[in-house]
Amino acid sequence: MKPANMRMCVVLVYVVFVALANGDKIDIPIPCRNTSDCRNMSLPGDAFCQKGYCMCPRLDNDAEACSSINASMHENKTSGSLLYRRCKHEQDCLFEGGICNYTISQCTCLKNYVPSSNLKTCVQKIESLNVSCTDKNQCLAFLANTTCENSTCVCASGYYYIDNACWKMAGYAEPCTKNQECLHIEGNICTDNKTCGCPAETVLNTNGTKCLTAAKKIQDECTESVQCAFEFSACVDNVCQCREDFHYEREMMKCFPNKAIGNECNNSYECYQAEDYKNDSPIKSMMCDLNICTCADNYILNVENKCISKSAGSSLMVSLSILVCVISLTVLS
């Protein structure tokens, strides 16, 4: 063994001997010639030599003479967790947020700190969402179902913030226990059968983001066709209407396809002549006879292929006869 190392061993043996002889409360400063002497001993890695003695940094950024306590503490250290290691003195817990709990003789976290997610150190608690963080436990100490994402405290994936909490996001028609789990879809609720859905008389919009009021009748206001629940209907110009080539039968409260004279039909509601609906007449000029659209009783087909009443047809024939006579007399004269 080199003479220098021999002298250092003698010093350490002397230190330990004095400590044992006088009890563990006696701290003997450890002499040194340079910082390498301190780093080669069982002392913290940041120890340094000053004025002939090894100095150990303190929690308040100052330094004090290293002692047998520091040597014992560093000897008992592991390369893993700083938290929950055994301690007898505050120097045993020289890491941010650390403190020695003398009751259990373990390093624990100060009041405003919590254990990190890897349980190796302490991290400071945060006070709200959307603030800077380095560890998810900072966020979880403030609010359940949170995490640290992109250095910001946010609700964990699959959760969203409402009513001062991060709630699970249950999809439409998925199981739920509380309304808050469904409210990420505007107007959605947790229904009596414990699934997320729109309340009565409302429907889910096309992109699944909110519930809309369902139309009760044709001509009700709308923003999307899904609100117009009638068959063959659509939202046109923000009003529920029958789709193109369909017409609304008030008596049946539904839309029917437009069937012209000679078209096949299933019932008289399908047989359509626009004039009947312009006047909103209760008597229709067409009917379905033997599954073919024809003119109704007391109606005849005119030259324009439209059904007109027989009385109107007779009046028209008289008028035409008179007109022909007038023209003839004019020509002869």
LUMMIRO-86241 format. One record per residue (C-alpha): residue number from 0; residue in three letters; chain; x, y, z. Coordinates in Angstrom, 3 decimals, padded with zeros to 6 digits. Example, Ala and Ser with C-alpha at 12.3 -4.5 7.8 and 13.67 -1.06 7.14 Angstrom:
BEGIN
<atom 0, "ALA", "A", <012.300, -004.500, 007.800>> <atom 1, "SER", "A", <013.670, -001.060, 007.140>> 
//
This chain:
BEGIN
<atom 0, "MET", "A", <000.000, 000.000, 000.000>> <atom 1, "LYS", "A", <001.322, 003.472, -000.850>> <atom 2, "PRO", "A", <002.387, 005.659, 002.116>> <atom 3, "ALA", "A", <-000.287, 008.284, 001.246>> <atom 4, "ASN", "A", <-003.082, 005.711, 001.250>> <atom 5, "MET", "A", <-001.730, 004.217, 004.465>> <atom 6, "ARG", "A", <-001.929, 007.593, 006.173>> <atom 7, "MET", "A", <-005.518, 008.080, 004.945>> <atom 8, "CYS", "A", <-006.546, 004.677, 006.294>> <atom 9, "VAL", "A", <-005.029, 005.553, 009.639>> <atom 10, "VAL", "A", <-007.056, 008.793, 009.658>> <atom 11, "LEU", "A", <-010.322, 006.955, 008.898>> <atom 12, "VAL", "A", <-009.621, 004.300, 011.523>> <atom 13, "TYR", "A", <-008.958, 007.050, 014.049>> <atom 14, "VAL", "A", <-012.219, 008.809, 013.094>> <atom 15, "VAL", "A", <-014.273, 005.644, 013.474>> <atom 16, "PHE", "A", <-012.535, 004.719, 016.740>> <atom 17, "VAL", "A", <-013.266, 008.112, 018.288>> <atom 18, "ALA", "A", <-016.875, 008.001, 017.094>> <atom 19, "LEU", "A", <-017.432, 004.567, 018.611>> <atom 20, "ALA", "A", <-015.713, 005.495, 021.835>> <atom 21, "ASN", "A", <-017.762, 008.647, 022.357>> <atom 22, "GLY", "A", <-021.155, 007.652, 020.889>> <atom 23, "ASP", "A", <-022.685, 008.306, 017.481>> <atom 24, "LYS", "A", <-023.435, 011.941, 018.249>> <atom 25, "ILE", "A", <-019.705, 012.814, 018.048>> <atom 26, "ASP", "A", <-018.778, 014.165, 014.613>> <atom 27, "ILE", "A", <-015.065, 014.272, 013.794>> <atom 28, "PRO", "A", <-014.004, 016.427, 010.833>> <atom 29, "ILE", "A", <-012.126, 014.448, 008.193>> <atom 30, "PRO", "A", <-008.729, 015.879, 007.183>> <atom 31, "CYS", "A", <-007.574, 016.009, 003.566>> <atom 32, "ARG", "A", <-004.820, 017.318, 001.337>> <atom 33, "ASN", "A", <-006.947, 017.789, -001.788>> <atom 34, "THR", "A", <-010.419, 017.060, -003.151>> <atom 35, "SER", "A", <-009.313, 013.696, -004.528>> <atom 36, "ASP", "A", <-008.723, 012.524, -000.942>> <atom 37, "CYS", "A", <-012.373, 013.282, -000.103>> <atom 38, "ARG", "A", <-013.719, 011.672, -003.278>> <atom 39, "ASN", "A", <-011.723, 008.502, -002.573>> <atom 40, "MET", "A", <-013.283, 008.102, 000.867>> <atom 41, "SER", "A", <-016.772, 006.911, 001.761>> <atom 42, "LEU", "A", <-018.145, 010.430, 001.361>> <atom 43, "PRO", "A", <-020.742, 011.979, -000.972>> <atom 44, "GLY", "A", <-019.531, 012.387, -004.539>> <atom 45, "ASP", "A", <-019.762, 016.184, -004.316>> <atom 46, "ALA", "A", <-017.484, 016.454, -001.258>> <atom 47, "PHE", "A", <-014.434, 018.702, -001.658>> <atom 48, "CYS", "A", <-011.302, 019.656, 000.266>> <atom 49, "GLN", "A", <-011.100, 023.084, 001.862>> <atom 50, "LYS", "A", <-008.561, 024.357, 004.410>> <atom 51, "GLY", "A", <-007.370, 020.834, 005.158>> <atom 52, "TYR", "A", <-010.796, 019.271, 005.788>> <atom 53, "CYS", "A", <-013.383, 017.513, 003.597>> <atom 54, "MET", "A", <-016.470, 019.694, 003.086>> <atom 55, "CYS", "A", <-019.966, 018.291, 002.324>> <atom 56, "PRO", "A", <-022.681, 020.451, 000.626>> <atom 57, "ARG", "A", <-025.841, 021.083, 002.645>> <atom 58, "LEU", "A", <-029.478, 021.365, 001.540>> <atom 59, "ASP", "A", <-029.340, 025.183, 001.847>> <atom 60, "ASN", "A", <-026.520, 025.299, -000.737>> <atom 61, "ASP", "A", <-023.954, 026.050, 001.972>> <atom 62, "ALA", "A", <-021.314, 023.511, 003.060>> <atom 63, "GLU", "A", <-020.027, 022.091, 006.329>> <atom 64, "ALA", "A", <-017.155, 019.890, 007.391>> <atom 65, "CYS", "A", <-017.786, 016.268, 006.450>> <atom 66, "SER", "A", <-017.909, 013.897, 009.382>> <atom 67, "SER", "A", <-018.387, 010.291, 010.339>> <atom 68, "ILE", "A", <-022.113, 010.836, 009.859>> <atom 69, "ASN", "A", <-021.589, 011.749, 006.196>> <atom 70, "ALA", "A", <-019.284, 008.775, 005.734>> <atom 71, "SER", "A", <-021.782, 006.375, 007.291>> <atom 72, "MET", "A", <-024.679, 007.862, 005.317>> <atom 73, "HIS", "A", <-022.867, 007.618, 001.994>> <atom 74, "GLU", "A", <-021.677, 004.088, 002.721>> <atom 75, "ASN", "A", <-025.301, 003.002, 003.205>> <atom 76, "LYS", "A", <-026.492, 004.629, -000.029>> <atom 77, "THR", "A", <-027.624, 002.577, -003.009>> <atom 78, "SER", "A", <-027.404, 003.646, -006.629>> <atom 79, "GLY", "A", <-031.213, 003.526, -006.923>> <atom 80, "SER", "A", <-033.855, 005.299, -004.855>> <atom 81, "LEU", "A", <-033.045, 008.347, -002.767>> <atom 82, "LEU", "A", <-036.500, 008.160, -001.256>> <atom 83, "TYR", "A", <-037.309, 005.772, 001.617>> <atom 84, "ARG", "A", <-033.624, 005.116, 002.407>> <atom 85, "ARG", "A", <-032.802, 004.826, 006.092>> <atom 86, "CYS", "A", <-031.774, 008.054, 007.773>> <atom 87, "LYS", "A", <-030.681, 009.436, 011.132>> <atom 88, "HIS", "A", <-029.918, 013.014, 010.126>> <atom 89, "GLU", "A", <-031.200, 015.595, 007.630>> <atom 90, "GLN", "A", <-027.940, 015.187, 005.709>> <atom 91, "ASP", "A", <-029.042, 011.654, 004.850>> <atom 92, "CYS", "A", <-031.834, 013.093, 002.687>> <atom 93, "LEU", "A", <-030.001, 015.770, 000.712>> <atom 94, "PHE", "A", <-032.261, 015.851, -002.371>> <atom 95, "GLU", "A", <-035.001, 018.244, -003.487>> <atom 96, "GLY", "A", <-038.085, 017.931, -001.321>> <atom 97, "GLY", "A", <-036.470, 015.316, 000.900>> <atom 98, "ILE", "A", <-036.616, 015.232, 004.697>> <atom 99, "CYS", "A", <-035.708, 012.663, 007.327>> <atom 100, "ASN", "A", <-038.745, 011.254, 009.096>> <atom 101, "TYR", "A", <-037.244, 010.439, 012.496>> <atom 102, "THR", "A", <-040.276, 008.404, 013.541>> <atom 103, "ILE", "A", <-039.670, 005.741, 010.901>> <atom 104, "SER", "A", <-036.001, 006.638, 010.206>> <atom 105, "GLN", "A", <-036.641, 006.996, 006.469>> <atom 106, "CYS", "A", <-036.239, 009.749, 003.887>> <atom 107, "THR", "A", <-039.687, 011.038, 002.929>> <atom 108, "CYS", "A", <-041.087, 014.084, 001.105>> <atom 109, "LEU", "A", <-041.776, 017.538, 002.481>> <atom 110, "LYS", "A", <-045.396, 018.726, 002.806>> <atom 111, "ASN", "A", <-045.645, 020.273, -000.671>> <atom 112, "TYR", "A", <-043.819, 017.409, -002.370>> <atom 113, "VAL", "A", <-044.850, 013.892, -003.417>> <atom 114, "PRO", "A", <-042.866, 010.787, -004.406>> <atom 115, "SER", "A", <-041.913, 010.674, -008.079>> <atom 116, "SER", "A", <-043.445, 007.977, -010.254>> <atom 117, "ASN", "A", <-040.231, 005.928, -010.077>> <atom 118, "LEU", "A", <-040.171, 006.365, -006.273>> <atom 119, "LYS", "A", <-036.554, 007.550, -006.404>> <atom 120, "THR", "A", <-037.008, 011.179, -005.376>> <atom 121, "CYS", "A", <-039.596, 013.856, -004.548>> <atom 122, "VAL", "A", <-041.378, 016.204, -006.961>> <atom 123, "GLN", "A", <-043.261, 019.358, -006.117>> <atom 124, "LYS", "A", <-047.069, 019.291, -006.134>> <atom 125, "ILE", "A", <-048.924, 021.440, -008.665>> <atom 126, "GLU", "A", <-052.075, 023.448, -007.952>> <atom 127, "SER", "A", <-054.070, 023.245, -011.196>> <atom 128, "LEU", "A", <-054.308, 021.666, -014.633>> <atom 129, "ASN", "A", <-052.509, 023.027, -017.697>> <atom 130, "VAL", "A", <-049.397, 024.037, -015.765>> <atom 131, "SER", "A", <-045.804, 022.894, -016.237>> <atom 132, "CYS", "A", <-044.756, 019.494, -014.849>> <atom 133, "THR", "A", <-041.996, 016.886, -015.068>> <atom 134, "ASP", "A", <-043.701, 013.872, -013.471>> <atom 135, "LYS", "A", <-047.275, 012.553, -013.558>> <atom 136, "ASN", "A", <-047.371, 012.263, -009.757>> <atom 137, "GLN", "A", <-047.249, 016.055, -009.545>> <atom 138, "CYS", "A", <-050.567, 016.113, -011.385>> <atom 139, "LEU", "A", <-052.131, 013.125, -009.596>> <atom 140, "ALA", "A", <-051.491, 014.800, -006.241>> <atom 141, "PHE", "A", <-053.799, 017.592, -007.414>> <atom 142, "LEU", "A", <-056.461, 015.623, -009.296>> <atom 143, "ALA", "A", <-057.198, 011.977, -010.056>> <atom 144, "ASN", "A", <-057.045, 010.624, -013.638>> <atom 145, "THR", "A", <-054.392, 013.140, -014.719>> <atom 146, "THR", "A", <-050.929, 012.820, -016.232>> <atom 147, "CYS", "A", <-047.947, 014.908, -017.324>> <atom 148, "GLU", "A", <-048.047, 015.102, -021.106>> <atom 149, "ASN", "A", <-045.713, 017.312, -023.145>> <atom 150, "SER", "A", <-044.558, 018.847, -019.838>> <atom 151, "THR", "A", <-048.118, 019.944, -018.985>> <atom 152, "CYS", "A", <-050.625, 018.540, -016.491>> <atom 153, "VAL", "A", <-053.708, 017.331, -018.366>> <atom 154, "CYS", "A", <-056.455, 014.727, -018.025>> <atom 155, "ALA", "A", <-055.194, 011.254, -018.895>> <atom 156, "SER", "A", <-056.045, 009.706, -022.259>> <atom 157, "GLY", "A", <-059.714, 008.685, -022.369>> <atom 158, "TYR", "A", <-060.682, 011.337, -019.780>> <atom 159, "TYR", "A", <-061.811, 014.953, -020.069>> <atom 160, "TYR", "A", <-062.233, 017.875, -017.651>> <atom 161, "ILE", "A", <-065.692, 018.911, -016.448>> <atom 162, "ASP", "A", <-067.204, 019.863, -013.080>> <atom 163, "ASN", "A", <-063.748, 020.214, -011.469>> <atom 164, "ALA", "A", <-062.706, 016.630, -012.245>> <atom 165, "CYS", "A", <-061.318, 014.428, -015.017>> <atom 166, "TRP", "A", <-064.146, 012.087, -016.022>> <atom 167, "LYS", "A", <-063.981, 008.958, -018.152>> <atom 168, "MET", "A", <-065.240, 009.546, -021.702>> <atom 169, "ALA", "A", <-067.957, 006.963, -022.415>> <atom 170, "GLY", "A", <-068.917, 006.856, -026.085>> <atom 171, "TYR", "A", <-072.448, 007.116, -027.433>> <atom 172, "ALA", "A", <-074.477, 004.005, -026.459>> <atom 173, "GLU", "A", <-071.596, 002.806, -024.234>> <atom 174, "PRO", "A", <-072.055, 001.887, -020.527>> <atom 175, "CYS", "A", <-071.961, 004.746, -017.989>> <atom 176, "THR", "A", <-072.596, 005.457, -014.321>> <atom 177, "LYS", "A", <-072.816, 009.282, -014.237>> <atom 178, "ASN", "A", <-073.971, 012.004, -016.644>> <atom 179, "GLN", "A", <-070.471, 013.521, -016.563>> <atom 180, "GLU", "A", <-069.105, 010.489, -018.402>> <atom 181, "CYS", "A", <-071.377, 011.317, -021.368>> <atom 182, "LEU", "A", <-071.317, 015.131, -021.433>> <atom 183, "HIS", "A", <-068.286, 015.345, -023.731>> <atom 184, "ILE", "A", <-071.052, 014.914, -026.329>> <atom 185, "GLU", "A", <-073.119, 018.090, -025.903>> <atom 186, "GLY", "A", <-076.544, 017.358, -024.414>> <atom 187, "ASN", "A", <-075.758, 013.657, -023.909>> <atom 188, "ILE", "A", <-076.823, 011.963, -020.643>> <atom 189, "CYS", "A", <-076.444, 008.646, -018.839>> <atom 190, "THR", "A", <-079.865, 007.162, -019.554>> <atom 191, "ASP", "A", <-081.981, 004.930, -017.306>> <atom 192, "ASN", "A", <-080.481, 001.828, -018.916>> <atom 193, "LYS", "A", <-076.985, 003.103, -017.937>> <atom 194, "THR", "A", <-075.744, 003.870, -021.427>> <atom 195, "CYS", "A", <-074.854, 007.255, -022.912>> <atom 196, "GLY", "A", <-077.571, 008.643, -025.181>> <atom 197, "CYS", "A", <-079.538, 011.720, -026.191>> <atom 198, "PRO", "A", <-082.580, 012.642, -024.052>> <atom 199, "ALA", "A", <-086.126, 012.100, -025.318>> <atom 200, "GLU", "A", <-087.149, 014.142, -028.371>> <atom 201, "THR", "A", <-083.518, 014.750, -029.345>> <atom 202, "VAL", "A", <-081.193, 012.999, -031.802>> <atom 203, "LEU", "A", <-077.425, 012.707, -032.226>> <atom 204, "ASN", "A", <-076.011, 014.945, -034.944>> <atom 205, "THR", "A", <-074.167, 013.575, -037.955>> <atom 206, "ASN", "A", <-070.622, 013.894, -036.596>> <atom 207, "GLY", "A", <-071.591, 012.622, -033.133>> <atom 208, "THR", "A", <-070.674, 015.758, -031.184>> <atom 209, "LYS", "A", <-074.051, 016.894, -029.790>> <atom 210, "CYS", "A", <-077.755, 016.145, -029.430>> <atom 211, "LEU", "A", <-080.199, 018.138, -031.559>> <atom 212, "THR", "A", <-083.937, 018.709, -031.141>> <atom 213, "ALA", "A", <-085.938, 016.261, -033.230>> <atom 214, "ALA", "A", <-088.512, 017.760, -035.597>> <atom 215, "LYS", "A", <-092.110, 016.868, -034.719>> <atom 216, "LYS", "A", <-093.637, 017.742, -038.067>> <atom 217, "ILE", "A", <-092.879, 018.874, -041.587>> <atom 218, "GLN", "A", <-091.830, 022.552, -041.763>> <atom 219, "ASP", "A", <-090.217, 022.439, -038.299>> <atom 220, "GLU", "A", <-086.840, 024.201, -038.115>> <atom 221, "CYS", "A", <-083.673, 022.111, -038.461>> <atom 222, "THR", "A", <-079.935, 022.296, -039.041>> <atom 223, "GLU", "A", <-079.336, 018.692, -040.107>> <atom 224, "SER", "A", <-081.443, 016.132, -041.933>> <atom 225, "VAL", "A", <-081.064, 013.700, -039.024>> <atom 226, "GLN", "A", <-083.547, 015.894, -037.132>> <atom 227, "CYS", "A", <-086.186, 015.190, -039.782>> <atom 228, "ALA", "A", <-087.132, 011.702, -038.706>> <atom 229, "PHE", "A", <-089.948, 011.313, -041.242>> <atom 230, "GLU", "A", <-089.356, 008.792, -044.025>> <atom 231, "PHE", "A", <-088.196, 010.416, -047.287>> <atom 232, "SER", "A", <-087.657, 013.782, -045.568>> <atom 233, "ALA", "A", <-084.613, 016.099, -045.411>> <atom 234, "CYS", "A", <-083.523, 019.431, -043.953>> <atom 235, "VAL", "A", <-083.773, 021.954, -046.796>> <atom 236, "ASP", "A", <-083.149, 025.656, -046.159>> <atom 237, "ASN", "A", <-083.230, 024.947, -042.398>> <atom 238, "VAL", "A", <-086.724, 023.476, -042.618>> <atom 239, "CYS", "A", <-087.820, 019.824, -042.612>> <atom 240, "GLN", "A", <-089.332, 019.015, -046.006>> <atom 241, "CYS", "A", <-090.060, 015.995, -048.165>> <atom 242, "ARG", "A", <-087.160, 015.085, -050.393>> <atom 243, "GLU", "A", <-087.238, 015.985, -054.078>> <atom 244, "ASP", "A", <-089.816, 013.939, -056.031>> <atom 245, "PHE", "A", <-091.791, 013.275, -052.831>> <atom 246, "HIS", "A", <-094.793, 015.073, -051.354>> <atom 247, "TYR", "A", <-096.303, 015.332, -047.874>> <atom 248, "GLU", "A", <-099.709, 013.886, -047.058>> <atom 249, "ARG", "A", <-101.055, 015.745, -044.051>> <atom 250, "GLU", "A", <-103.606, 013.046, -043.250>> <atom 251, "MET", "A", <-100.924, 010.367, -042.992>> <atom 252, "MET", "A", <-098.221, 012.739, -041.696>> <atom 253, "LYS", "A", <-095.580, 011.274, -043.997>> <atom 254, "CYS", "A", <-093.915, 011.754, -047.354>> <atom 255, "PHE", "A", <-094.944, 009.734, -050.403>> <atom 256, "PRO", "A", <-093.241, 009.383, -053.807>> <atom 257, "ASN", "A", <-094.691, 011.464, -056.652>> <atom 258, "LYS", "A", <-096.509, 009.145, -059.085>> <atom 259, "ALA", "A", <-097.915, 010.643, -062.306>> <atom 260, "ILE", "A", <-100.872, 009.522, -064.477>> <atom 261, "GLY", "A", <-100.211, 005.988, -065.739>> <atom 262, "ASN", "A", <-097.534, 005.182, -063.109>> <atom 263, "GLU", "A", <-097.794, 002.115, -060.922>> <atom 264, "CYS", "A", <-098.917, 002.832, -057.365>> <atom 265, "ASN", "A", <-099.647, 001.128, -054.064>> <atom 266, "ASN", "A", <-102.196, 003.612, -052.759>> <atom 267, "SER", "A", <-103.901, 006.851, -053.753>> <atom 268, "TYR", "A", <-101.548, 008.933, -051.547>> <atom 269, "GLU", "A", <-098.776, 008.284, -054.062>> <atom 270, "CYS", "A", <-100.688, 009.691, -057.034>> <atom 271, "TYR", "A", <-099.584, 013.302, -057.265>> <atom 272, "GLN", "A", <-100.677, 016.371, -059.151>> <atom 273, "ALA", "A", <-099.003, 019.605, -058.015>> <atom 274, "GLU", "A", <-102.123, 021.739, -058.350>> <atom 275, "ASP", "A", <-103.879, 019.749, -055.627>> <atom 276, "TYR", "A", <-101.163, 020.694, -053.100>> <atom 277, "LYS", "A", <-100.846, 024.317, -054.087>> <atom 278, "ASN", "A", <-104.453, 024.865, -053.041>> <atom 279, "ASP", "A", <-104.214, 022.346, -050.180>> <atom 280, "SER", "A", <-107.563, 020.940, -051.325>> <atom 281, "PRO", "A", <-109.029, 018.068, -049.275>> <atom 282, "ILE", "A", <-110.331, 016.559, -052.560>> <atom 283, "LYS", "A", <-107.646, 015.094, -054.798>> <atom 284, "SER", "A", <-107.867, 014.885, -058.583>> <atom 285, "MET", "A", <-106.069, 011.509, -058.818>> <atom 286, "MET", "A", <-106.428, 008.067, -057.335>> <atom 287, "CYS", "A", <-104.771, 004.655, -057.436>> <atom 288, "ASP", "A", <-107.020, 002.253, -059.369>> <atom 289, "LEU", "A", <-105.847, -001.296, -059.969>> <atom 290, "ASN", "A", <-102.315, -000.157, -058.963>> <atom 291, "ILE", "A", <-102.275, 002.533, -061.673>> <atom 292, "CYS", "A", <-102.594, 006.278, -061.087>> <atom 293, "THR", "A", <-105.710, 007.589, -062.886>> <atom 294, "CYS", "A", <-108.025, 010.566, -062.651>> <atom 295, "ALA", "A", <-110.382, 010.413, -059.679>> <atom 296, "ASP", "A", <-114.134, 010.119, -060.034>> <atom 297, "ASN", "A", <-115.684, 013.236, -061.586>> <atom 298, "TYR", "A", <-112.313, 014.170, -063.087>> <atom 299, "ILE", "A", <-111.181, 013.880, -066.689>> <atom 300, "LEU", "A", <-107.804, 014.032, -068.394>> <atom 301, "ASN", "A", <-107.188, 017.176, -070.444>> <atom 302, "VAL", "A", <-104.847, 017.733, -073.365>> <atom 303, "GLU", "A", <-102.019, 018.686, -070.968>> <atom 304, "ASN", "A", <-102.249, 015.230, -069.374>> <atom 305, "LYS", "A", <-103.688, 016.707, -066.176>> <atom 306, "CYS", "A", <-106.836, 015.694, -064.316>> <atom 307, "ILE", "A", <-109.485, 018.389, -064.152>> <atom 308, "SER", "A", <-113.030, 018.260, -062.844>> <atom 309, "LYS", "A", <-115.730, 017.354, -065.355>> <atom 310, "SER", "A", <-117.586, 020.588, -064.620>> <atom 311, "ALA", "A", <-114.434, 022.544, -065.361>> <atom 312, "GLY", "A", <-114.027, 020.499, -068.524>> <atom 313, "SER", "A", <-117.587, 021.225, -069.619>> <atom 314, "SER", "A", <-117.169, 024.931, -068.964>> <atom 315, "LEU", "A", <-113.973, 024.848, -070.928>> <atom 316, "MET", "A", <-115.725, 023.136, -073.877>> <atom 317, "VAL", "A", <-118.505, 025.763, -073.861>> <atom 318, "SER", "A", <-115.954, 028.538, -073.755>> <atom 319, "LEU", "A", <-114.040, 026.998, -076.624>> <atom 320, "SER", "A", <-117.246, 026.594, -078.673>> <atom 321, "ILE", "A", <-118.176, 030.217, -078.147>> <atom 322, "LEU", "A", <-114.641, 031.289, -079.060>> <atom 323, "VAL", "A", <-114.770, 029.237, -082.259>> <atom 324, "CYS", "A", <-118.122, 030.772, -083.206>> <atom 325, "VAL", "A", <-116.866, 034.298, -082.612>> <atom 326, "ILE", "A", <-113.800, 033.660, -084.721>> <atom 327, "SER", "A", <-115.943, 032.151, -087.534>> <atom 328, "LEU", "A", <-118.340, 035.094, -087.584>> <atom 329, "THR", "A", <-115.473, 037.502, -087.655>> <atom 330, "VAL", "A", <-113.919, 035.753, -090.620>> <atom 331, "LEU", "A", <-117.207, 035.525, -092.563>> <atom 332, "SER", "A", <-117.987, 039.185, -092.026>> 
//
